[in-house]
């Protein structure tokens, strides 16, 4: 009986080895190293640069933010640097 089980196990193992085939993958696509122009030949404009001003007073930084808001500047940021200074950025 043990011999029969060994023979059946060997036959199953052999069938599995021949039934399983390696997976073939497509070759990777080469990524171009040069920039590709997709705008039809026209250059895209660069986004505006961030303007940055540093303040040592929280009150002065808040006044600058209020001034930028009054001027209609929608993109503005406020950053606390350490415990002593404040940065206001806007576009």
C-alpha angles and dihedrals in degrees: 000000000000089000090053092051091049091051093049091047091050092049092050092048091050091049091050093050092052095040096054112078126187117262114248117216128202116253112264116260114244113244112221114245094204120075113263118225110222100165098084094260099309120116118239115237116247115248115251117273121249116255111218131198127175124212132190092200124067090209092056091049091051091050090052091051090050090050092051091049091051089052090055096249104158100183110065134137136197121205130182110218112201111312098300112053143040132210126209118195127185142166 
